Amino acid sequence: AQSVTQLGSHVSVSEGALVLLRCNYSSSVPPYLFWYVQYPNQGLQLLLKYTSAATLVKGINGFEAEFKKSETSFHLTKPSAHMSDAAEYFCAVSTNSGGSNYKLTFGKGTLLTVNP
Amino acid sequence: GAGVSQTPSNKVTEKGKYVELRCDPISGHTALYWYRQSLGQGPEFLIYFQGTGAADDSGLPNDRFFAVRPEGSVSTLKIQRTERGDSAVYLCASRPWEANVLTFGAGSRLTVL
């Protein structure tokens, strides 16, 4: 079984400030990890993914995340927030073992607001 | 098509009615997933198709929910005797057989009055 915990349902930052969204996972086998972003009334858009290659993963819109196995974490960061980053962010985990077929398990999401 | 297409984008129905939600995956994507996203929650898995068959339906909440994919492309999620608790956004996603990343549609928002 696998699970994801996103710490903080709501994060508020000032424009230009560092963005840090926290994600911890649980998986009995090596996981694949993802961050998706959801803008209001839209579907989920892939930001970045970790699939057992480099532990520091760069994604779209200046976001990056680091896989830390010892901490079972996959936190999302961006050095400087932009107003357009305001959205809901979801961390997700999947595997392909035991017939999981890359089925995603999502966290509850973190709503990011960016203040001018 | 260029992306995963879901119709209708919005559906309002009355308690007890029957509803069908359609998903048209990206051309050539053999794997298809349905998820349900309730207000303030992350998406929850409902069912997974590989080709025409449902390989994993462990997320369907009860027997009022059913999904088909008769030709291995378009899928329909069917909800019988809808209840107010079924109100949610229903998301569809697809991927090619060899890939590990899901591409999502914009969702169908279902409101049961």
Chai-1 contact restraints between the chains, C-beta under 6 A:
chainA,res_idxA,chainB,res_idxB,connection_type,confidence,min_distance_angstrom,max_distance_angstrom,comment,restraint_id
A,Y32,B,N100,contact,1.0,0.0,6.0,A-B,restraint_1
A,Q42,B,A106,contact,1.0,0.0,6.0,A-B,restraint_2
A,G43,B,F104,contact,1.0,0.0,6.0,A-B,restraint_3
A,G43,B,G105,contact,1.0,0.0,6.0,A-B,restraint_4
A,G43,B,A106,contact,1.0,0.0,6.0,A-B,restraint_5
A,G43,B,G107,contact,1.0,0.0,6.0,A-B,restraint_6
A,L44,B,F104,contact,1.0,0.0,6.0,A-B,restraint_7
A,T51,B,N100,contact,1.0,0.0,6.0,A-B,restraint_8
A,F90,B,G42,contact,1.0,0.0,6.0,A-B,restraint_9
A,N101,B,Y48,contact,1.0,0.0,6.0,A-B,restraint_10
A,Y102,B,N100,contact,1.0,0.0,6.0,A-B,restraint_11
A,K103,B,F45,contact,1.0,0.0,6.0,A-B,restraint_12
A,K103,B,Y48,contact,1.0,0.0,6.0,A-B,restraint_13
A,F106,B,G42,contact,1.0,0.0,6.0,A-B,restraint_14
A,F106,B,P43,contact,1.0,0.0,6.0,A-B,restraint_15
A,G107,B,G42,contact,1.0,0.0,6.0,A-B,restraint_16
A,K108,B,Q41,contact,1.0,0.0,6.0,A-B,restraint_17
A,K108,B,G42,contact,1.0,0.0,6.0,A-B,restraint_18
A,G109,B,G42,contact,1.0,0.0,6.0,A-B,restraint_19
